[in-house]
């Protein structure tokens, strides 16, 4: 059974960077990883340094528009599975899957139902999933992934950021998807806000498993639009993520 | 028996994905060519267990390479017939996936296969192993196959030579499949994917009736019900045929009662006016009765304008959806327009008077030729008056239904115009005001916005006397 880790948080907090660094760490080990970009504002591929041409959104659209043109007795599950395998980007040590655009008009119940079954089986081929998810957790409420082992909320140093983490925890309670653990990673931490963040997290009852410091190397890569995958091992952010993975037992 | 193979064979390996890094060779697939084909043959033409390979074998293929790949199986047996070919062919997918270290995706000329490094290192070095394993499974699992032989091709020229013939076989097969009708099967399929927001919906999928959402045809229902009979798609034994014209079956009626929790006990599959199919909320197209012309109009989800009855898709969808049986409105999937039984209880295409141009274009080739130019679109008619004129001008078959009312129609001309002008507001009251003689087969507008509906469940009612008075 694959361990499913979803990374979420408000836009701009650095959840994609955090996901990328987790994947960077895991790709060095011997586990097989599936990276999933579940944020419609797709930028995990770029952060990882790979190109993705097609998304799950595209293949759902394909199934929708082509369904009357397929041979009438074709097995649509098998067609959809093949299309899905076609869009998986196969990188050394990890695979990447992009959820992409939201559904168009019309009914996607059937396609989503097929997709759930296919994803269930696909997930079993991996040791770990890292899902870069938007804060609304839409793909979880649609149950494309049936469970989440660890939900990591990335927040910036502000009280508002931590409040978001609290709201996400409430959202999780309402979802049908099982979420076993919820953790918080504070990002862009400075010496001045370090203390406040820990005390606020404690006050809100959030389990803080890491504080990623402001990292000049990361900032300059981000500015240049270069993949964070190439950050050197001595980058402050990389070192903190290593510590986090140890805490998570990865 | 499986000991003779250098790999394990088990359904357990079915979901196995072979990644690029773990792959020895990729066969066919999106970046190459290939196909799989099963042909029924005479007993004398099949040499049982024989394997022929045209092109290089696995051991000659370099690690990480890609080759075209075709698999042809010739089967024979007393019970083997052409109609079984596609069913047997589908099993190739399953059986190859049973082989540890093999991944088979898709079907027909879209097949995509990978053989894993690990399997090769354990001794899988010839396609003969694979072919022999699949042939063994064919004979074990499908006992009507008495003889089977396999021909695999890994040579591009040979595949290109064969692929056109193969596509002809697929095409002929598809034509036969499209010729399958409600009367040819004894099982229909139900679907409850919409049950969460349309709890009384009874979605019945038959060879001549696609699901309302347009996504599930009879074959999809069959495939899903076979894998998981308790899942969202399941079998409905069709039972006794009660009325062929409207498509009423005792089995469907029983399921209607069960699925709607007693709300509906009759559903006629190909009827618009009487006991129509329920409408979920997912339907692609909604049909609406236009009493003024005694015809039926259709509007699809993509049409943002207003139908001649003054309503938009969204309004009618709201009124019709939710799993209700609504006389006067009907949700369908686009493919239902291609059904030979398309609302046949109500006159089929001869009853259709209006549809948006985009939708009409989509199904144009499937419409009976003589009606094609007689059905109005938004370019021809935007309201009832212009629709009526268009139908008259084109001599639409619906005119035959008007004959007996022609005399009264003259008298009603004036009020009808006023209504047409005021239709932009709401069409429902307008329908209720329509002269009764314009609604020859409308028993009652059950749309929820007029009349009274009383449902009694498990009730015992004793009444001495009931008086019903006409409202003054």
Interface residues (C-beta under 8 A of the other chain):
Chain A: X32 X64 X67 X68 X71 X72 X73 X74 X75 X76 X77 X78 X79 X81 X82 X85 X86 X90 X92 X93 X95 X105 X106 X107 X109 X110 X111 X113 X121 X122 X124 X125
Chain B: X14 X15 X16 X17 X19 X20 X21 X30 X86 X90 X93 X105 X106 X107 X108 X110 X112 X170 X173 X174 X177 X178 X193 X194 X211 X213 X214 X215 X216 X217 X219 X220 X223 X232 X282 X283 X284 X301 X302 X334 X335
